Amino acid sequence: MALDPEEFVTLTDHGSMKLRAAVLRAMTLLPKERKRTTIVREGEPAILHFEQIKNLAAQWEVQGSARGPFDTSNVSDPC
């Protein structure tokens, strides 16, 4: 899934922001909040759930394109 980190999206209950910021914010939420976290975007896929957000954060970390700490090693799916 190749997504543009500069794309404007909506993070559920947090408003509109760039995808990079939405992913970073989602990764810092408490586990209970993560369960219902989604990112809504114009393109496909239109909705990213937490597992997809977590995978995207890990992908950006590996590619070296993330601006913040995206350590997903201790993050589990709250479902």
mmJSON file of the N, C-alpha and C atoms, coordinates in Angstrom:
{"data_MODEL":{"atom_site":{
"group_PDB":["ATOM","ATOM","ATOM","ATOM","ATOM","ATOM","ATOM","ATOM","ATOM","ATOM","ATOM","ATOM","ATOM","ATOM","ATOM","ATOM","ATOM","ATOM","ATOM","ATOM","ATOM","ATOM","ATOM","ATOM","ATOM","ATOM","ATOM","ATOM","ATOM","ATOM","ATOM","ATOM","ATOM","ATOM","ATOM","ATOM","ATOM","ATOM","ATOM","ATOM","ATOM","ATOM","ATOM","ATOM","ATOM","ATOM","ATOM","ATOM","ATOM","ATOM","ATOM","ATOM","ATOM","ATOM","ATOM","ATOM","ATOM","ATOM","ATOM","ATOM","ATOM","ATOM","ATOM","ATOM","ATOM","ATOM","ATOM","ATOM","ATOM","ATOM","ATOM","ATOM","ATOM","ATOM","ATOM","ATOM","ATOM","ATOM","ATOM","ATOM","ATOM","ATOM","ATOM","ATOM","ATOM","ATOM","ATOM","ATOM","ATOM","ATOM","ATOM","ATOM","ATOM","ATOM","ATOM","ATOM","ATOM","ATOM","ATOM","ATOM","ATOM","ATOM","ATOM","ATOM","ATOM","ATOM","ATOM","ATOM","ATOM","ATOM","ATOM","ATOM","ATOM","ATOM","ATOM","ATOM","ATOM","ATOM","ATOM","ATOM","ATOM","ATOM","ATOM","ATOM","ATOM","ATOM","ATOM","ATOM","ATOM","ATOM","ATOM","ATOM","ATOM","ATOM","ATOM","ATOM","ATOM","ATOM","ATOM","ATOM","ATOM","ATOM","ATOM","ATOM","ATOM","ATOM","ATOM","ATOM","ATOM","ATOM","ATOM","ATOM","ATOM","ATOM","ATOM","ATOM","ATOM","ATOM","ATOM","ATOM","ATOM","ATOM","ATOM","ATOM","ATOM","ATOM","ATOM","ATOM","ATOM","ATOM","ATOM","ATOM","ATOM","ATOM","ATOM","ATOM","ATOM","ATOM","ATOM","ATOM","ATOM","ATOM","ATOM","ATOM","ATOM","ATOM","ATOM","ATOM","ATOM","ATOM","ATOM","ATOM","ATOM","ATOM","ATOM","ATOM","ATOM","ATOM","ATOM","ATOM","ATOM","ATOM","ATOM","ATOM","ATOM","ATOM","ATOM","ATOM","ATOM","ATOM","ATOM","ATOM","ATOM","ATOM","ATOM","ATOM","ATOM","ATOM","ATOM","ATOM","ATOM","ATOM","ATOM","ATOM","ATOM","ATOM","ATOM","ATOM","ATOM","ATOM","ATOM","ATOM","ATOM","ATOM","ATOM","ATOM","ATOM"],
"id":[1,2,3,4,5,6,7,8,9,10,11,12,13,14,15,16,17,18,19,20,21,22,23,24,25,26,27,28,29,30,31,32,33,34,35,36,37,38,39,40,41,42,43,44,45,46,47,48,49,50,51,52,53,54,55,56,57,58,59,60,61,62,63,64,65,66,67,68,69,70,71,72,73,74,75,76,77,78,79,80,81,82,83,84,85,86,87,88,89,90,91,92,93,94,95,96,97,98,99,100,101,102,103,104,105,106,107,108,109,110,111,112,113,114,115,116,117,118,119,120,121,122,123,124,125,126,127,128,129,130,131,132,133,134,135,136,137,138,139,140,141,142,143,144,145,146,147,148,149,150,151,152,153,154,155,156,157,158,159,160,161,162,163,164,165,166,167,168,169,170,171,172,173,174,175,176,177,178,179,180,181,182,183,184,185,186,187,188,189,190,191,192,193,194,195,196,197,198,199,200,201,202,203,204,205,206,207,208,209,210,211,212,213,214,215,216,217,218,219,220,221,222,223,224,225,226,227,228,229,230,231,232,233,234,235,236,237],
"type_symbol":["N","C","C","N","C","C","N","C","C","N","C","C","N","C","C","N","C","C","N","C","C","N","C","C","N","C","C","N","C","C","N","C","C","N","C","C","N","C","C","N","C","C","N","C","C","N","C","C","N","C","C","N","C","C","N","C","C","N","C","C","N","C","C","N","C","C","N","C","C","N","C","C","N","C","C","N","C","C","N","C","C","N","C","C","N","C","C","N","C","C","N","C","C","N","C","C","N","C","C","N","C","C","N","C","C","N","C","C","N","C","C","N","C","C","N","C","C","N","C","C","N","C","C","N","C","C","N","C","C","N","C","C","N","C","C","N","C","C","N","C","C","N","C","C","N","C","C","N","C","C","N","C","C","N","C","C","N","C","C","N","C","C","N","C","C","N","C","C","N","C","C","N","C","C","N","C","C","N","C","C","N","C","C","N","C","C","N","C","C","N","C","C","N","C","C","N","C","C","N","C","C","N","C","C","N","C","C","N","C","C","N","C","C","N","C","C","N","C","C","N","C","C","N","C","C","N","C","C","N","C","C","N","C","C","N","C","C"],
"label_atom_id":["N","CA","C","N","CA","C","N","CA","C","N","CA","C","N","CA","C","N","CA","C","N","CA","C","N","CA","C","N","CA","C","N","CA","C","N","CA","C","N","CA","C","N","CA","C","N","CA","C","N","CA","C","N","CA","C","N","CA","C","N","CA","C","N","CA","C","N","CA","C","N","CA","C","N","CA","C","N","CA","C","N","CA","C","N","CA","C","N","CA","C","N","CA","C","N","CA","C","N","CA","C","N","CA","C","N","CA","C","N","CA","C","N","CA","C","N","CA","C","N","CA","C","N","CA","C","N","CA","C","N","CA","C","N","CA","C","N","CA","C","N","CA","C","N","CA","C","N","CA","C","N","CA","C","N","CA","C","N","CA","C","N","CA","C","N","CA","C","N","CA","C","N","CA","C","N","CA","C","N","CA","C","N","CA","C","N","CA","C","N","CA","C","N","CA","C","N","CA","C","N","CA","C","N","CA","C","N","CA","C","N","CA","C","N","CA","C","N","CA","C","N","CA","C","N","CA","C","N","CA","C","N","CA","C","N","CA","C","N","CA","C","N","CA","C","N","CA","C","N","CA","C","N","CA","C","N","CA","C","N","CA","C","N","CA","C","N","CA","C","N","CA","C","N","CA","C"],
"label_alt_id":[null,null,null,null,null,null,null,null,null,null,null,null,null,null,null,null,null,null,null,null,null,null,null,null,null,null,null,null,null,null,null,null,null,null,null,null,null,null,null,null,null,null,null,null,null,null,null,null,null,null,null,null,null,null,null,null,null,null,null,null,null,null,null,null,null,null,null,null,null,null,null,null,null,null,null,null,null,null,null,null,null,null,null,null,null,null,null,null,null,null,null,null,null,null,null,null,null,null,null,null,null,null,null,null,null,null,null,null,null,null,null,null,null,null,null,null,null,null,null,null,null,null,null,null,null,null,null,null,null,null,null,null,null,null,null,null,null,null,null,null,null,null,null,null,null,null,null,null,null,null,null,null,null,null,null,null,null,null,null,null,null,null,null,null,null,null,null,null,null,null,null,null,null,null,null,null,null,null,null,null,null,null,null,null,null,null,null,null,null,null,null,null,null,null,null,null,null,null,null,null,null,null,null,null,null,null,null,null,null,null,null,null,null,null,null,null,null,null,null,null,null,null,null,null,null,null,null,null,null,null,null,null,null,null,null,null,null],
"label_comp_id":["MET","MET","MET","ALA","ALA","ALA","LEU","LEU","LEU","ASP","ASP","ASP","PRO","PRO","PRO","GLU","GLU","GLU","GLU","GLU","GLU","PHE","PHE","PHE","VAL","VAL","VAL","THR","THR","THR","LEU","LEU","LEU","THR","THR","THR","ASP","ASP","ASP","HIS","HIS","HIS","GLY","GLY","GLY","SER","SER","SER","MET","MET","MET","LYS","LYS","LYS","LEU","LEU","LEU","ARG","ARG","ARG","ALA","ALA","ALA","ALA","ALA","ALA","VAL","VAL","VAL","LEU","LEU","LEU","ARG","ARG","ARG","ALA","ALA","ALA","MET","MET","MET","THR","THR","THR","LEU","LEU","LEU","LEU","LEU","LEU","PRO","PRO","PRO","LYS","LYS","LYS","GLU","GLU","GLU","ARG","ARG","ARG","LYS","LYS","LYS","ARG","ARG","ARG","THR","THR","THR","THR","THR","THR","ILE","ILE","ILE","VAL","VAL","VAL","ARG","ARG","ARG","GLU","GLU","GLU","GLY","GLY","GLY","GLU","GLU","GLU","PRO","PRO","PRO","ALA","ALA","ALA","ILE","ILE","ILE","LEU","LEU","LEU","HIS","HIS","HIS","PHE","PHE","PHE","GLU","GLU","GLU","GLN","GLN","GLN","ILE","ILE","ILE","LYS","LYS","LYS","ASN","ASN","ASN","LEU","LEU","LEU","ALA","ALA","ALA","ALA","ALA","ALA","GLN","GLN","GLN","TRP","TRP","TRP","GLU","GLU","GLU","VAL","VAL","VAL","GLN","GLN","GLN","GLY","GLY","GLY","SER","SER","SER","ALA","ALA","ALA","ARG","ARG","ARG","GLY","GLY","GLY","PRO","PRO","PRO","PHE","PHE","PHE","ASP","ASP","ASP","THR","THR","THR","SER","SER","SER","ASN","ASN","ASN","VAL","VAL","VAL","SER","SER","SER","ASP","ASP","ASP","PRO","PRO","PRO","CYS","CYS","CYS"],
"label_asym_id":["A","A","A","A","A","A","A","A","A","A","A","A","A","A","A","A","A","A","A","A","A","A","A","A","A","A","A","A","A","A","A","A","A","A","A","A","A","A","A","A","A","A","A","A","A","A","A","A","A","A","A","A","A","A","A","A","A","A","A","A","A","A","A","A","A","A","A","A","A","A","A","A","A","A","A","A","A","A","A","A","A","A","A","A","A","A","A","A","A","A","A","A","A","A","A","A","A","A","A","A","A","A","A","A","A","A","A","A","A","A","A","A","A","A","A","A","A","A","A","A","A","A","A","A","A","A","A","A","A","A","A","A","A","A","A","A","A","A","A","A","A","A","A","A","A","A","A","A","A","A","A","A","A","A","A","A","A","A","A","A","A","A","A","A","A","A","A","A","A","A","A","A","A","A","A","A","A","A","A","A","A","A","A","A","A","A","A","A","A","A","A","A","A","A","A","A","A","A","A","A","A","A","A","A","A","A","A","A","A","A","A","A","A","A","A","A","A","A","A","A","A","A","A","A","A","A","A","A","A","A","A","A","A","A","A","A","A"],
"label_entity_id":["1","1","1","1","1","1","1","1","1","1","1","1","1","1","1","1","1","1","1","1","1","1","1","1","1","1","1","1","1","1","1","1","1","1","1","1","1","1","1","1","1","1","1","1","1","1","1","1","1","1","1","1","1","1","1","1","1","1","1","1","1","1","1","1","1","1","1","1","1","1","1","1","1","1","1","1","1","1","1","1","1","1","1","1","1","1","1","1","1","1","1","1","1","1","1","1","1","1","1","1","1","1","1","1","1","1","1","1","1","1","1","1","1","1","1","1","1","1","1","1","1","1","1","1","1","1","1","1","1","1","1","1","1","1","1","1","1","1","1","1","1","1","1","1","1","1","1","1","1","1","1","1","1","1","1","1","1","1","1","1","1","1","1","1","1","1","1","1","1","1","1","1","1","1","1","1","1","1","1","1","1","1","1","1","1","1","1","1","1","1","1","1","1","1","1","1","1","1","1","1","1","1","1","1","1","1","1","1","1","1","1","1","1","1","1","1","1","1","1","1","1","1","1","1","1","1","1","1","1","1","1","1","1","1","1","1","1"],
"label_seq_id":[1,1,1,2,2,2,3,3,3,4,4,4,5,5,5,6,6,6,7,7,7,8,8,8,9,9,9,10,10,10,11,11,11,12,12,12,13,13,13,14,14,14,15,15,15,16,16,16,17,17,17,18,18,18,19,19,19,20,20,20,21,21,21,22,22,22,23,23,23,24,24,24,25,25,25,26,26,26,27,27,27,28,28,28,29,29,29,30,30,30,31,31,31,32,32,32,33,33,33,34,34,34,35,35,35,36,36,36,37,37,37,38,38,38,39,39,39,40,40,40,41,41,41,42,42,42,43,43,43,44,44,44,45,45,45,46,46,46,47,47,47,48,48,48,49,49,49,50,50,50,51,51,51,52,52,52,53,53,53,54,54,54,55,55,55,56,56,56,57,57,57,58,58,58,59,59,59,60,60,60,61,61,61,62,62,62,63,63,63,64,64,64,65,65,65,66,66,66,67,67,67,68,68,68,69,69,69,70,70,70,71,71,71,72,72,72,73,73,73,74,74,74,75,75,75,76,76,76,77,77,77,78,78,78,79,79,79],
"pdbx_PDB_ins_code":[null,null,null,null,null,null,null,null,null,null,null,null,null,null,null,null,null,null,null,null,null,null,null,null,null,null,null,null,null,null,null,null,null,null,null,null,null,null,null,null,null,null,null,null,null,null,null,null,null,null,null,null,null,null,null,null,null,null,null,null,null,null,null,null,null,null,null,null,null,null,null,null,null,null,null,null,null,null,null,null,null,null,null,null,null,null,null,null,null,null,null,null,null,null,null,null,null,null,null,null,null,null,null,null,null,null,null,null,null,null,null,null,null,null,null,null,null,null,null,null,null,null,null,null,null,null,null,null,null,null,null,null,null,null,null,null,null,null,null,null,null,null,null,null,null,null,null,null,null,null,null,null,null,null,null,null,null,null,null,null,null,null,null,null,null,null,null,null,null,null,null,null,null,null,null,null,null,null,null,null,null,null,null,null,null,null,null,null,null,null,null,null,null,null,null,null,null,null,null,null,null,null,null,null,null,null,null,null,null,null,null,null,null,null,null,null,null,null,null,null,null,null,null,null,null,null,null,null,null,null,null,null,null,null,null,null,null],
"Cartn_x":[0.855,0.0,0.905,1.027,1.846,0.956,1.077,0.257,1.152,0.621,1.356,1.244,2.34,2.281,1.819,1.827,1.405,-0.075,-0.764,-2.193,-3.003,-4.009,-4.88,-5.953,-6.118,-7.057,-7.795,-8.749,-9.444,-9.205,-8.686,-8.513,-9.745,-10.436,-11.669,-11.479,-12.369,-12.378,-11.185,-10.371,-9.21,-9.1,-9.961,-9.981,-9.104,-8.964,-8.206,-6.74,-5.885,-4.44,-3.777,-2.48,-1.747,-1.676,-1.607,-1.584,-0.454,0.717,1.859,1.503,0.873,0.49,-0.604,-1.54,-2.626,-2.085,-1.139,-0.532,0.214,0.999,1.74,0.791,-0.256,-1.209,-1.909,-2.318,-2.988,-2.087,-0.797,0.139,0.338,0.0,0.193,-1.074,-2.174,-3.429,-3.387,-4.218,-4.349,-4.99,-4.702,-5.234,-6.747,-7.497,-8.957,-9.371,-8.668,-8.967,-8.553,-7.462,-6.977,-8.012,-8.774,-9.75,-10.73,-11.1,-12.089,-11.472,-10.16,-9.477,-9.525,-9.891,-9.846,-9.342,-8.724,-8.327,-9.185,-9.853,-10.707,-9.989,-9.919,-9.217,-10.041,-9.648,-10.351,-10.055,-8.831,-8.422,-8.803,-8.23,-8.446,-7.203,-7.311,-8.541,-9.018,-10.321,-10.907,-10.829,-10.837,-10.794,-9.643,-8.813,-7.71,-8.032,-8.071,-8.299,-6.949,-6.97,-5.725,-4.668,-5.04,-4.038,-3.341,-4.084,-3.496,-2.62,-3.07,-2.294,-0.964,-1.023,0.183,1.146,0.619,1.459,2.091,1.33,1.842,2.974,2.792,3.835,5.112,4.975,6.142,6.807,6.012,6.547,7.346,6.815,7.516,8.8,8.776,9.978,11.078,10.734,11.704,12.249,11.393,11.813,12.595,12.553,13.276,12.609,11.311,10.629,9.774,9.76,8.956,9.722,9.013,9.652,9.649,8.92,8.82,9.081,9.063,9.29,8.057,8.223,7.118,7.466,7.858,8.216,6.942,6.654,5.428,5.688,6.886,7.234,6.438,6.012,5.267,3.797,3.299,1.91,1.136,0.075,-0.76,-2.114,-2.806,-4.138,-5.075,-5.791,-6.639,-7.918,-8.183,-9.432,-9.457],
"Cartn_y":[-1.166,0.0,1.233,1.894,3.103,4.331,4.999,6.179,7.396,8.552,9.814,10.355,10.455,10.953,12.407,13.133,14.536,14.709,13.614,13.648,14.113,14.961,15.379,14.327,13.947,12.905,13.371,12.565,12.834,11.672,11.979,10.986,11.062,9.952,9.914,10.575,11.502,12.235,13.173,13.384,14.265,15.291,15.215,16.222,15.921,16.945,16.816,17.164,16.42,16.622,15.811,15.975,15.17,13.727,12.812,11.389,11.057,11.621,11.369,11.727,12.88,13.319,12.426,12.01,11.142,9.793,9.245,7.967,8.129,9.18,9.414,9.575,10.359,10.561,9.256,8.486,7.211,6.268,6.289,5.405,5.806,7.031,7.488,7.385,6.957,6.848,5.684,5.783,4.688,3.488,2.281,1.077,1.098,1.59,1.625,2.539,3.659,4.586,4.01,3.261,2.674,1.755,1.078,0.103,0.737,1.982,2.632,3.673,3.748,4.725,4.336,5.305,5.116,6.393,6.217,7.346,7.278,8.384,8.453,9.296,8.757,9.446,9.39,10.188,10.251,9.035,8.544,7.459,6.084,5.073,3.691,3.187,2.5,2.268,3.557,3.73,4.959,5.02,3.878,3.832,2.935,3.473,2.707,2.453,1.194,0.833,0.712,0.524,0.589,-0.389,-1.602,-2.573,-2.062,-1.439,-0.869,0.336,1.137,2.305,1.84,0.816,0.265,-0.267,-0.957,-1.479,-0.349,0.702,1.852,2.53,2.68,3.28,2.451,1.14,0.26,0.358,0.432,0.546,1.836,2.937,4.221,4.211,3.545,3.465,2.709,1.615,0.819,1.608,2.349,3.129,4.372,4.728,5.903,7.21,7.162,8.392,8.972,8.334,8.839,9.936,10.94,12.044,11.823,10.855,10.656,9.212,8.929,7.56,6.704,5.678,4.783,3.376,3.215,1.895,1.116,0.147,-0.635,-1.993,-2.227,-3.542,-3.921,-2.95,-3.263,-2.876,-2.66,-2.261,-3.45,-3.803,-4.902,-4.367,-5.147,-4.774,-4.863,-3.797,-3.792,-4.6,-5.146,-5.896,-7.185],
"Cartn_z":[0.0,0.0,0.0,-1.114,-1.238,-1.092,0.027,0.298,0.463,0.108,0.212,1.633,2.373,3.745,3.843,2.722,2.719,2.361,2.073,1.734,2.95,2.718,3.809,4.038,5.308,5.707,6.959,7.402,8.656,9.605,10.777,11.828,12.719,12.875,13.657,15.021,15.344,16.62,16.823,15.773,15.908,14.794,13.785,12.734,11.533,10.687,9.44,9.659,8.972,9.063,7.965,7.824,6.851,7.349,6.408,6.746,7.712,7.502,8.389,9.838,10.032,11.376,11.954,11.112,11.573,12.041,11.306,11.692,13.013,13.134,14.372,15.558,15.385,16.48,16.84,15.85,16.117,16.908,16.601,17.292,18.752,19.107,20.486,21.334,20.741,21.481,22.465,23.483,24.436,23.743,24.212,23.556,23.339,24.296,24.149,22.991,22.834,21.742,20.393,20.375,19.122,18.489,19.329,18.835,17.853,18.101,17.234,16.289,16.265,15.422,13.953,13.116,11.671,11.024,9.88,9.049,7.8,7.486,6.306,5.266,4.035,2.958,1.681,0.7,-0.581,-1.459,-1.43,-2.317,-1.8,-2.435,-2.024,-1.303,-0.208,0.525,1.19,1.229,1.762,3.282,3.929,5.392,5.827,6.709,7.286,8.754,9.151,10.543,11.244,12.566,13.32,12.826,12.499,12.037,10.776,9.876,8.66,8.995,9.957,10.394,10.986,11.821,12.441,11.376,10.388,9.305,8.497,8.272,7.531,8.308,9.607,10.448,10.383,10.449,10.375,9.004,7.956,6.592,6.441,6.936,6.83,7.636,8.781,9.61,8.87,8.23,7.482,6.302,5.616,4.461,4.857,6.13,6.594,6.233,5.899,5.509,6.627,7.781,8.889,9.619,10.086,10.813,12.312,12.763,14.198,14.57,15.868,16.315,16.029,15.238,14.91,15.366,16.604,17.104,17.368,16.521,16.655,17.286,17.773,18.294,19.54,20.314,21.53,21.426,20.221,20.021,19.492,20.203,19.736,19.31,18.516,18.059,19.252,19.601,20.788,20.636,19.5,19.272,20.023],
"occupancy":[1.0,1.0,1.0,1.0,1.0,1.0,1.0,1.0,1.0,1.0,1.0,1.0,1.0,1.0,1.0,1.0,1.0,1.0,1.0,1.0,1.0,1.0,1.0,1.0,1.0,1.0,1.0,1.0,1.0,1.0,1.0,1.0,1.0,1.0,1.0,1.0,1.0,1.0,1.0,1.0,1.0,1.0,1.0,1.0,1.0,1.0,1.0,1.0,1.0,1.0,1.0,1.0,1.0,1.0,1.0,1.0,1.0,1.0,1.0,1.0,1.0,1.0,1.0,1.0,1.0,1.0,1.0,1.0,1.0,1.0,1.0,1.0,1.0,1.0,1.0,1.0,1.0,1.0,1.0,1.0,1.0,1.0,1.0,1.0,1.0,1.0,1.0,1.0,1.0,1.0,1.0,1.0,1.0,1.0,1.0,1.0,1.0,1.0,1.0,1.0,1.0,1.0,1.0,1.0,1.0,1.0,1.0,1.0,1.0,1.0,1.0,1.0,1.0,1.0,1.0,1.0,1.0,1.0,1.0,1.0,1.0,1.0,1.0,1.0,1.0,1.0,1.0,1.0,1.0,1.0,1.0,1.0,1.0,1.0,1.0,1.0,1.0,1.0,1.0,1.0,1.0,1.0,1.0,1.0,1.0,1.0,1.0,1.0,1.0,1.0,1.0,1.0,1.0,1.0,1.0,1.0,1.0,1.0,1.0,1.0,1.0,1.0,1.0,1.0,1.0,1.0,1.0,1.0,1.0,1.0,1.0,1.0,1.0,1.0,1.0,1.0,1.0,1.0,1.0,1.0,1.0,1.0,1.0,1.0,1.0,1.0,1.0,1.0,1.0,1.0,1.0,1.0,1.0,1.0,1.0,1.0,1.0,1.0,1.0,1.0,1.0,1.0,1.0,1.0,1.0,1.0,1.0,1.0,1.0,1.0,1.0,1.0,1.0,1.0,1.0,1.0,1.0,1.0,1.0,1.0,1.0,1.0,1.0,1.0,1.0,1.0,1.0,1.0,1.0,1.0,1.0,1.0,1.0,1.0,1.0,1.0,1.0],
"B_iso_or_equiv":[0.0,0.0,0.0,0.0,0.0,0.0,0.0,0.0,0.0,0.0,0.0,0.0,0.0,0.0,0.0,0.0,0.0,0.0,0.0,0.0,0.0,0.0,0.0,0.0,0.0,0.0,0.0,0.0,0.0,0.0,0.0,0.0,0.0,0.0,0.0,0.0,0.0,0.0,0.0,0.0,0.0,0.0,0.0,0.0,0.0,0.0,0.0,0.0,0.0,0.0,0.0,0.0,0.0,0.0,0.0,0.0,0.0,0.0,0.0,0.0,0.0,0.0,0.0,0.0,0.0,0.0,0.0,0.0,0.0,0.0,0.0,0.0,0.0,0.0,0.0,0.0,0.0,0.0,0.0,0.0,0.0,0.0,0.0,0.0,0.0,0.0,0.0,0.0,0.0,0.0,0.0,0.0,0.0,0.0,0.0,0.0,0.0,0.0,0.0,0.0,0.0,0.0,0.0,0.0,0.0,0.0,0.0,0.0,0.0,0.0,0.0,0.0,0.0,0.0,0.0,0.0,0.0,0.0,0.0,0.0,0.0,0.0,0.0,0.0,0.0,0.0,0.0,0.0,0.0,0.0,0.0,0.0,0.0,0.0,0.0,0.0,0.0,0.0,0.0,0.0,0.0,0.0,0.0,0.0,0.0,0.0,0.0,0.0,0.0,0.0,0.0,0.0,0.0,0.0,0.0,0.0,0.0,0.0,0.0,0.0,0.0,0.0,0.0,0.0,0.0,0.0,0.0,0.0,0.0,0.0,0.0,0.0,0.0,0.0,0.0,0.0,0.0,0.0,0.0,0.0,0.0,0.0,0.0,0.0,0.0,0.0,0.0,0.0,0.0,0.0,0.0,0.0,0.0,0.0,0.0,0.0,0.0,0.0,0.0,0.0,0.0,0.0,0.0,0.0,0.0,0.0,0.0,0.0,0.0,0.0,0.0,0.0,0.0,0.0,0.0,0.0,0.0,0.0,0.0,0.0,0.0,0.0,0.0,0.0,0.0,0.0,0.0,0.0,0.0,0.0,0.0,0.0,0.0,0.0,0.0,0.0,0.0],
"pdbx_formal_charge":[null,null,null,null,null,null,null,null,null,null,null,null,null,null,null,null,null,null,null,null,null,null,null,null,null,null,null,null,null,null,null,null,null,null,null,null,null,null,null,null,null,null,null,null,null,null,null,null,null,null,null,null,null,null,null,null,null,null,null,null,null,null,null,null,null,null,null,null,null,null,null,null,null,null,null,null,null,null,null,null,null,null,null,null,null,null,null,null,null,null,null,null,null,null,null,null,null,null,null,null,null,null,null,null,null,null,null,null,null,null,null,null,null,null,null,null,null,null,null,null,null,null,null,null,null,null,null,null,null,null,null,null,null,null,null,null,null,null,null,null,null,null,null,null,null,null,null,null,null,null,null,null,null,null,null,null,null,null,null,null,null,null,null,null,null,null,null,null,null,null,null,null,null,null,null,null,null,null,null,null,null,null,null,null,null,null,null,null,null,null,null,null,null,null,null,null,null,null,null,null,null,null,null,null,null,null,null,null,null,null,null,null,null,null,null,null,null,null,null,null,null,null,null,null,null,null,null,null,null,null,null,null,null,null,null,null,null],
"auth_seq_id":[1,1,1,2,2,2,3,3,3,4,4,4,5,5,5,6,6,6,7,7,7,8,8,8,9,9,9,10,10,10,11,11,11,12,12,12,13,13,13,14,14,14,15,15,15,16,16,16,17,17,17,18,18,18,19,19,19,20,20,20,21,21,21,22,22,22,23,23,23,24,24,24,25,25,25,26,26,26,27,27,27,28,28,28,29,29,29,30,30,30,31,31,31,32,32,32,33,33,33,34,34,34,35,35,35,36,36,36,37,37,37,38,38,38,39,39,39,40,40,40,41,41,41,42,42,42,43,43,43,44,44,44,45,45,45,46,46,46,47,47,47,48,48,48,49,49,49,50,50,50,51,51,51,52,52,52,53,53,53,54,54,54,55,55,55,56,56,56,57,57,57,58,58,58,59,59,59,60,60,60,61,61,61,62,62,62,63,63,63,64,64,64,65,65,65,66,66,66,67,67,67,68,68,68,69,69,69,70,70,70,71,71,71,72,72,72,73,73,73,74,74,74,75,75,75,76,76,76,77,77,77,78,78,78,79,79,79],
"auth_comp_id":["MET","MET","MET","ALA","ALA","ALA","LEU","LEU","LEU","ASP","ASP","ASP","PRO","PRO","PRO","GLU","GLU","GLU","GLU","GLU","GLU","PHE","PHE","PHE","VAL","VAL","VAL","THR","THR","THR","LEU","LEU","LEU","THR","THR","THR","ASP","ASP","ASP","HIS","HIS","HIS","GLY","GLY","GLY","SER","SER","SER","MET","MET","MET","LYS","LYS","LYS","LEU","LEU","LEU","ARG","ARG","ARG","ALA","ALA","ALA","ALA","ALA","ALA","VAL","VAL","VAL","LEU","LEU","LEU","ARG","ARG","ARG","ALA","ALA","ALA","MET","MET","MET","THR","THR","THR","LEU","LEU","LEU","LEU","LEU","LEU","PRO","PRO","PRO","LYS","LYS","LYS","GLU","GLU","GLU","ARG","ARG","ARG","LYS","LYS","LYS","ARG","ARG","ARG","THR","THR","THR","THR","THR","THR","ILE","ILE","ILE","VAL","VAL","VAL","ARG","ARG","ARG","GLU","GLU","GLU","GLY","GLY","GLY","GLU","GLU","GLU","PRO","PRO","PRO","ALA","ALA","ALA","ILE","ILE","ILE","LEU","LEU","LEU","HIS","HIS","HIS","PHE","PHE","PHE","GLU","GLU","GLU","GLN","GLN","GLN","ILE","ILE","ILE","LYS","LYS","LYS","ASN","ASN","ASN","LEU","LEU","LEU","ALA","ALA","ALA","ALA","ALA","ALA","GLN","GLN","GLN","TRP","TRP","TRP","GLU","GLU","GLU","VAL","VAL","VAL","GLN","GLN","GLN","GLY","GLY","GLY","SER","SER","SER","ALA","ALA","ALA","ARG","ARG","ARG","GLY","GLY","GLY","PRO","PRO","PRO","PHE","PHE","PHE","ASP","ASP","ASP","THR","THR","THR","SER","SER","SER","ASN","ASN","ASN","VAL","VAL","VAL","SER","SER","SER","ASP","ASP","ASP","PRO","PRO","PRO","CYS","CYS","CYS"],
"auth_asym_id":["A","A","A","A","A","A","A","A","A","A","A","A","A","A","A","A","A","A","A","A","A","A","A","A","A","A","A","A","A","A","A","A","A","A","A","A","A","A","A","A","A","A","A","A","A","A","A","A","A","A","A","A","A","A","A","A","A","A","A","A","A","A","A","A","A","A","A","A","A","A","A","A","A","A","A","A","A","A","A","A","A","A","A","A","A","A","A","A","A","A","A","A","A","A","A","A","A","A","A","A","A","A","A","A","A","A","A","A","A","A","A","A","A","A","A","A","A","A","A","A","A","A","A","A","A","A","A","A","A","A","A","A","A","A","A","A","A","A","A","A","A","A","A","A","A","A","A","A","A","A","A","A","A","A","A","A","A","A","A","A","A","A","A","A","A","A","A","A","A","A","A","A","A","A","A","A","A","A","A","A","A","A","A","A","A","A","A","A","A","A","A","A","A","A","A","A","A","A","A","A","A","A","A","A","A","A","A","A","A","A","A","A","A","A","A","A","A","A","A","A","A","A","A","A","A","A","A","A","A","A","A","A","A","A","A","A","A"],
"auth_atom_id":["N","CA","C","N","CA","C","N","CA","C","N","CA","C","N","CA","C","N","CA","C","N","CA","C","N","CA","C","N","CA","C","N","CA","C","N","CA","C","N","CA","C","N","CA","C","N","CA","C","N","CA","C","N","CA","C","N","CA","C","N","CA","C","N","CA","C","N","CA","C","N","CA","C","N","CA","C","N","CA","C","N","CA","C","N","CA","C","N","CA","C","N","CA","C","N","CA","C","N","CA","C","N","CA","C","N","CA","C","N","CA","C","N","CA","C","N","CA","C","N","CA","C","N","CA","C","N","CA","C","N","CA","C","N","CA","C","N","CA","C","N","CA","C","N","CA","C","N","CA","C","N","CA","C","N","CA","C","N","CA","C","N","CA","C","N","CA","C","N","CA","C","N","CA","C","N","CA","C","N","CA","C","N","CA","C","N","CA","C","N","CA","C","N","CA","C","N","CA","C","N","CA","C","N","CA","C","N","CA","C","N","CA","C","N","CA","C","N","CA","C","N","CA","C","N","CA","C","N","CA","C","N","CA","C","N","CA","C","N","CA","C","N","CA","C","N","CA","C","N","CA","C","N","CA","C","N","CA","C","N","CA","C","N","CA","C","N","CA","C","N","CA","C","N","CA","C"],
"pdbx_PDB_model_num":[1,1,1,1,1,1,1,1,1,1,1,1,1,1,1,1,1,1,1,1,1,1,1,1,1,1,1,1,1,1,1,1,1,1,1,1,1,1,1,1,1,1,1,1,1,1,1,1,1,1,1,1,1,1,1,1,1,1,1,1,1,1,1,1,1,1,1,1,1,1,1,1,1,1,1,1,1,1,1,1,1,1,1,1,1,1,1,1,1,1,1,1,1,1,1,1,1,1,1,1,1,1,1,1,1,1,1,1,1,1,1,1,1,1,1,1,1,1,1,1,1,1,1,1,1,1,1,1,1,1,1,1,1,1,1,1,1,1,1,1,1,1,1,1,1,1,1,1,1,1,1,1,1,1,1,1,1,1,1,1,1,1,1,1,1,1,1,1,1,1,1,1,1,1,1,1,1,1,1,1,1,1,1,1,1,1,1,1,1,1,1,1,1,1,1,1,1,1,1,1,1,1,1,1,1,1,1,1,1,1,1,1,1,1,1,1,1,1,1,1,1,1,1,1,1,1,1,1,1,1,1,1,1,1,1,1,1]
}}}
